[in-house]
């Protein structure tokens, strides 16, 4: 090998090393930038919850004034928690929300599974129009349906009861059907045909073959429905004027006097009522993500 070839080879190696170093440096800068952006974004998201927690343990005198912007103003109290739990009956509201959300989830998911299976598997005229109509219903402002529902409930003497779960379907069923249709579309028809050949009835095919395969979607639909029902406010405050049937959002909205909002109690109640949904999301986050992803790719 000549001297010139050796020099050229050395230059090529050096250039390749420089390119590799620059690429590694650029990748490191990119990772640091992305990490910084995500950290700032997460900080913005978490900060309101953190501040609510801080506010819930501050004395009322320090929520405003000189101690308003202090993380620790020199004193931590639990009086707001004692008031909302022992005097304001927030635990009863949590129980009401749990009952209403659970019942709503059970019947909405049951109806959504049957409706979505029929839409996904059966061929009939107007299927596209039906899906569009379901989507349109989910976009209706609640104010449009509250009046007729209130008149109906008053006529049937169903106000101030757990029957409020019935109109909850107006806000939860359309999205549940859409999610389930997406998941049923991912299941090959060959599986159902094999089950029919083996002598399975349509209901057995759905319950024993298709339903287990669509379980991630069913689980995700149930969690989303539960959270939507848990956070619902307008229907409950309209139909259940008796505080014994107030759900969490309604109970929190009544933590005020004629002249002021009791921010300490509101913060304490918010911390208490956030715990159940937070536990649910933390325990089942893998199933939720799995259910969302499994219906996201069309094969």
C-alpha positions as CSV (number, residue, x, y, z in Angstrom):
1,X,0.0,0.0,0.0
2,X,1.4,3.4,-1.0
3,X,1.9,6.3,1.3
4,X,-0.9,8.3,-0.5
5,X,-3.4,5.4,0.0
6,X,-2.5,5.2,3.7
7,X,-3.0,8.9,4.2
8,X,-6.4,8.8,2.4
9,X,-7.5,5.8,4.4
10,X,-6.5,7.6,7.6
11,X,-8.5,10.7,6.5
12,X,-11.5,8.5,5.8
13,X,-11.3,6.9,9.2
14,X,-10.9,10.3,10.9
15,X,-13.9,11.7,9.0
16,X,-16.0,8.7,9.9
17,X,-15.1,9.2,13.6
18,X,-15.9,12.9,13.4
19,X,-19.3,12.1,11.9
20,X,-19.9,9.5,14.5
21,X,-19.0,11.9,17.3
22,X,-21.2,14.6,15.8
23,X,-24.1,12.2,15.5
24,X,-23.7,11.0,19.1
25,X,-23.5,14.7,20.2
26,X,-26.6,15.6,18.2
27,X,-28.5,12.6,19.6
28,X,-27.5,13.5,23.1
29,X,-28.7,17.1,22.6
30,X,-31.9,15.8,21.2
31,X,-32.5,13.5,24.1
32,X,-31.8,16.2,26.6
33,X,-34.1,18.6,24.8
34,X,-36.9,16.1,24.7
35,X,-36.4,15.2,28.3
36,X,-36.5,18.9,29.3
37,X,-39.6,19.6,27.3
38,X,-41.4,16.5,28.7
39,X,-40.3,17.5,32.3
40,X,-41.6,21.0,31.9
41,X,-44.9,19.7,30.3
42,X,-45.4,17.2,33.2
43,X,-44.6,19.9,35.7
44,X,-47.3,22.1,34.2
45,X,-49.8,19.2,34.4
46,X,-48.9,18.1,37.9
47,X,-48.6,21.6,39.4
48,X,-52.4,22.3,39.8
49,X,-52.8,19.0,41.7
50,X,-49.8,19.7,43.9
51,X,-51.1,23.2,44.7
52,X,-54.6,21.8,45.6
53,X,-52.8,19.4,48.0
54,X,-50.9,22.3,49.5
55,X,-54.0,24.5,49.8
56,X,-55.9,21.7,51.5
57,X,-53.5,21.7,54.5
58,X,-53.2,25.5,54.9
59,X,-55.2,27.4,57.5
60,X,-57.9,29.6,55.9
61,X,-56.1,32.7,56.9
62,X,-53.0,31.7,54.9
63,X,-54.8,30.7,51.7
64,X,-55.0,34.3,50.8
65,X,-52.8,37.2,51.8
66,X,-49.1,37.0,52.5
67,X,-49.0,33.1,52.7
68,X,-51.0,32.6,49.5
69,X,-47.9,31.9,47.3
70,X,-46.0,30.0,50.0
71,X,-45.6,26.2,49.8
72,X,-45.2,26.1,53.5
73,X,-46.5,29.1,55.4
74,X,-45.4,27.9,58.8
75,X,-48.4,25.8,59.8
76,X,-50.2,22.7,58.4
77,X,-53.7,21.8,59.5
78,X,-56.2,19.0,58.8
79,X,-59.3,21.0,59.7
80,X,-60.5,21.2,56.1
81,X,-60.4,17.4,55.8
82,X,-62.2,17.0,59.1
83,X,-64.9,19.4,58.0
84,X,-65.6,17.9,54.6
85,X,-65.5,14.3,56.0
86,X,-67.4,14.7,59.3
87,X,-69.6,17.7,58.6
88,X,-70.1,18.0,54.9
89,X,-70.7,14.3,54.2
90,X,-68.2,14.0,51.4
91,X,-67.9,10.2,52.1
92,X,-71.6,9.8,51.4
93,X,-71.1,11.7,48.1
94,X,-68.2,9.3,47.2
95,X,-70.5,6.4,47.9
96,X,-73.2,7.8,45.7
97,X,-70.7,8.4,42.9
98,X,-69.4,4.9,43.3
99,X,-72.8,3.4,43.0
100,X,-73.9,5.5,40.1
101,X,-70.6,5.1,38.2
102,X,-70.5,1.3,38.7
103,X,-74.1,0.7,37.7
104,X,-73.7,3.0,34.7
105,X,-70.5,1.2,33.6
106,X,-72.2,-2.3,33.9
107,X,-75.3,-1.5,31.8
108,X,-73.6,0.8,29.3
109,X,-70.8,-1.7,28.6
110,X,-73.4,-4.5,28.2
111,X,-75.4,-2.5,25.7
112,X,-72.3,-1.2,23.9
113,X,-70.9,-4.7,23.4
114,X,-74.2,-6.0,21.9
115,X,-74.7,-2.9,19.7
116,X,-71.1,-2.7,18.6
117,X,-71.0,-6.4,17.7
118,X,-74.2,-6.0,15.6
119,X,-72.8,-2.9,13.8
120,X,-69.4,-4.6,13.2
121,X,-70.6,-8.0,12.0
122,X,-74.0,-7.6,10.4
123,X,-74.6,-6.1,7.0
124,X,-77.6,-3.8,6.8
125,X,-78.6,-0.6,5.1
126,X,-77.9,2.5,6.9
127,X,-74.9,1.2,8.9
128,X,-72.8,4.2,8.1
129,X,-75.7,6.6,8.9
130,X,-76.2,4.8,12.2
131,X,-72.6,5.3,13.2
132,X,-72.7,8.9,12.2
133,X,-75.9,9.3,14.2
134,X,-74.3,7.8,17.3
135,X,-71.3,10.1,16.9
136,X,-73.7,13.1,16.5
137,X,-75.6,12.2,19.6
138,X,-72.3,12.2,21.6
139,X,-71.8,15.8,20.4
140,X,-75.1,17.1,21.7
141,X,-74.8,19.7,24.5
142,X,-76.2,18.3,27.7
143,X,-78.4,21.4,28.1
144,X,-80.5,20.2,25.2
145,X,-81.5,17.0,26.9
146,X,-81.6,18.1,30.5
147,X,-85.0,19.8,30.2
148,X,-86.9,16.8,28.6
149,X,-85.2,14.4,31.0
150,X,-86.2,16.5,34.0
151,X,-89.8,16.6,32.8
152,X,-89.8,12.8,32.3
153,X,-88.3,12.1,35.7
154,X,-90.7,14.5,37.4
155,X,-93.7,12.8,35.8
156,X,-92.4,9.3,36.8
157,X,-91.3,10.5,40.3
158,X,-87.8,9.3,39.7
159,X,-86.0,12.5,40.9
160,X,-83.8,12.3,44.0
161,X,-82.9,8.6,43.4
162,X,-80.2,6.4,41.9
163,X,-82.3,6.3,38.7
164,X,-80.1,9.1,37.5
165,X,-77.9,6.4,36.0
166,X,-80.5,6.0,33.2
167,X,-79.8,9.4,31.5
168,X,-76.1,8.9,32.0
169,X,-76.1,6.8,28.9
170,X,-76.5,10.0,26.8
171,X,-73.0,11.0,27.7
172,X,-71.3,7.5,27.9
173,X,-73.0,5.1,25.5
174,X,-72.0,6.7,22.2
175,X,-68.3,6.8,22.9
176,X,-68.5,3.2,24.3
177,X,-70.1,1.9,21.1
178,X,-67.5,3.6,19.0
179,X,-64.6,2.1,21.0
180,X,-66.1,-1.3,20.9
181,X,-66.8,-1.2,17.2
182,X,-63.2,-0.4,16.6
183,X,-62.1,-3.4,18.6
184,X,-64.6,-5.8,17.1
185,X,-63.4,-4.8,13.6
186,X,-59.9,-6.0,14.5
187,X,-61.1,-9.6,15.2
188,X,-60.9,-11.8,12.0
189,X,-64.2,-13.2,10.8
190,X,-62.5,-16.6,10.3
191,X,-62.6,-17.1,14.1
192,X,-66.3,-16.7,14.1
193,X,-66.7,-19.0,11.1
194,X,-64.7,-21.7,12.9
195,X,-66.9,-21.4,15.9
196,X,-70.1,-21.7,13.8
197,X,-68.7,-24.8,12.1
198,X,-68.1,-26.3,15.5
199,X,-71.8,-25.7,16.3
200,X,-71.7,-22.6,18.4
201,X,-74.7,-20.4,18.5
202,X,-74.4,-16.7,17.8
203,X,-74.6,-15.9,21.5
204,X,-72.0,-18.6,22.4
205,X,-69.8,-17.2,19.7
206,X,-70.0,-13.7,21.1
207,X,-69.7,-14.7,24.8
208,X,-67.1,-17.5,24.6
209,X,-65.0,-16.6,21.5
210,X,-65.3,-13.0,20.6
211,X,-65.8,-11.4,24.0
212,X,-62.5,-12.8,25.5
213,X,-60.6,-11.6,22.4
214,X,-62.2,-8.1,22.8
215,X,-61.6,-8.1,26.6
216,X,-58.9,-5.3,26.4
217,X,-61.4,-3.1,24.6
218,X,-64.2,-3.9,27.0
219,X,-62.0,-3.1,29.9
220,X,-60.9,0.2,28.4
221,X,-64.5,1.1,27.6
222,X,-65.5,0.3,31.2
223,X,-62.8,2.5,32.7
224,X,-63.6,5.4,30.4
225,X,-67.3,5.0,31.1
226,X,-66.7,4.9,34.9
227,X,-64.6,8.0,34.9
228,X,-67.1,9.9,32.7
229,X,-69.9,8.9,35.0
230,X,-67.9,9.8,38.1
231,X,-67.2,13.3,36.8
232,X,-70.8,14.0,35.5
233,X,-72.3,17.1,37.1
234,X,-75.2,18.7,35.2
235,X,-77.7,15.8,35.2
236,X,-77.1,15.0,38.9
237,X,-77.5,18.6,40.1
238,X,-80.7,18.9,38.0
239,X,-82.4,15.6,38.9
240,X,-81.1,15.1,42.5
241,X,-81.7,18.2,44.5
242,X,-81.6,16.2,47.8
243,X,-78.0,16.4,49.2
244,X,-78.3,12.7,50.3
245,X,-78.1,11.8,46.6
246,X,-75.4,14.3,45.6
247,X,-72.4,12.8,43.8
248,X,-68.9,14.1,44.2
249,X,-68.9,17.0,41.6
250,X,-72.2,18.3,43.0
251,X,-71.1,18.0,46.6
252,X,-67.9,19.9,45.9
253,X,-69.7,22.7,44.1
254,X,-71.8,23.3,47.2
255,X,-68.8,24.0,49.4
256,X,-69.5,27.7,49.5
257,X,-71.4,30.3,51.5
258,X,-73.5,33.2,50.3
259,X,-70.4,35.5,50.0
260,X,-67.4,33.2,49.5
261,X,-66.1,29.9,48.2
262,X,-64.6,27.8,50.9
263,X,-61.4,27.0,49.0
264,X,-59.8,25.1,51.8
265,X,-62.7,22.7,52.0
266,X,-62.9,22.5,48.2
267,X,-59.2,21.6,48.0
268,X,-59.6,19.0,50.8
269,X,-62.6,17.5,49.1
270,X,-60.9,17.4,45.8
271,X,-57.9,15.5,47.3
272,X,-60.3,13.0,48.9
273,X,-62.4,12.3,45.9
274,X,-59.4,12.1,43.5
275,X,-58.0,9.2,45.4
276,X,-60.5,6.5,44.1
277,X,-60.0,7.4,40.4
278,X,-56.3,7.7,40.9
279,X,-56.1,4.3,42.4
280,X,-58.1,2.8,39.6
281,X,-55.9,4.4,36.9
282,X,-52.7,3.3,38.6
283,X,-53.8,-0.2,39.1
284,X,-55.2,-0.7,35.6
285,X,-53.0,1.6,33.5
286,X,-51.4,-1.3,31.6
287,X,-54.9,-2.7,30.7
288,X,-56.1,0.8,29.7
289,X,-53.1,1.4,27.4
290,X,-53.3,-2.1,26.0
291,X,-57.0,-1.6,25.2
292,X,-56.4,1.7,23.5
293,X,-53.5,0.4,21.4
294,X,-55.1,-2.9,20.4
295,X,-57.8,-1.0,18.5
296,X,-55.5,1.6,17.0
297,X,-54.0,-0.4,14.2
298,X,-56.0,-1.6,11.3
299,X,-54.7,-5.0,10.0
